[in-house]
């Protein structure tokens, strides 16, 4: 399985090719990395919310 950095580099090469400037490739690469970071943060938040809901259900079962 490829790591996200490997996939990002492949996308940079595919989309930008050799004709894009180093700055354009850098901006595109960093944009993709930021998307990965955002997705990870959203996933962590969803896990926290799910855990909170599970704990709330468990507490309500104990109280009844």
C-alpha positions in Angstrom: 0.0 0.0 0.0 1.3 3.5 -0.8 1.6 6.1 1.8 -0.1 9.5 1.2 3.2 11.2 0.3 3.8 8.6 -2.4 0.3 9.1 -3.8 0.7 12.9 -3.6 4.0 12.8 -5.5 2.4 10.6 -8.2 -0.5 13.1 -8.5 1.9 16.0 -8.7 3.8 14.3 -11.5 0.6 13.3 -13.3 -1.1 16.7 -13.1 1.8 19.0 -13.3 4.2 17.1 -15.4 7.6 18.5 -16.3 6.2 21.7 -17.7 5.0 23.2 -14.4 7.4 25.4 -12.4 8.9 24.2 -9.2 6.7 26.7 -7.4 3.5 25.4 -9.0 4.4 21.8 -8.2 5.2 22.9 -4.6 1.9 24.7 -4.2 -0.1 21.8 -5.6 1.9 19.3 -3.4 1.2 21.4 -0.2 -2.4 21.8 -1.1 -2.8 18.0 -1.4 -1.0 17.5 1.9 -3.3 20.0 3.6 -6.3 18.1 2.3 -4.9 14.9 3.8 -4.4 16.7 7.1 -8.0 18.0 7.0 -9.3 14.6 6.2 -7.4 13.1 9.2 -8.6 15.8 11.5 -12.2 15.2 10.3 -11.9 11.5 10.8 -10.5 12.0 14.4 -13.4 14.3 15.2 -15.9 11.7 13.9 -14.3 9.0 16.0 -14.5 11.3 19.1 -18.2 12.0 18.4 -19.0 8.3 17.8 -17.1 7.4 21.1 -19.1 10.1 22.9 -22.4 8.7 21.6 -21.5 5.2 22.5 -20.5 6.3 26.0 -23.8 8.2 26.4 -25.8 5.1 25.3 -23.9 3.0 27.8 -24.4 5.5 30.6 -28.1 5.6 29.8 -28.3 1.8 29.9 -26.7 1.7 33.3 -29.1 4.3 34.7 -32.2 2.4 33.5 
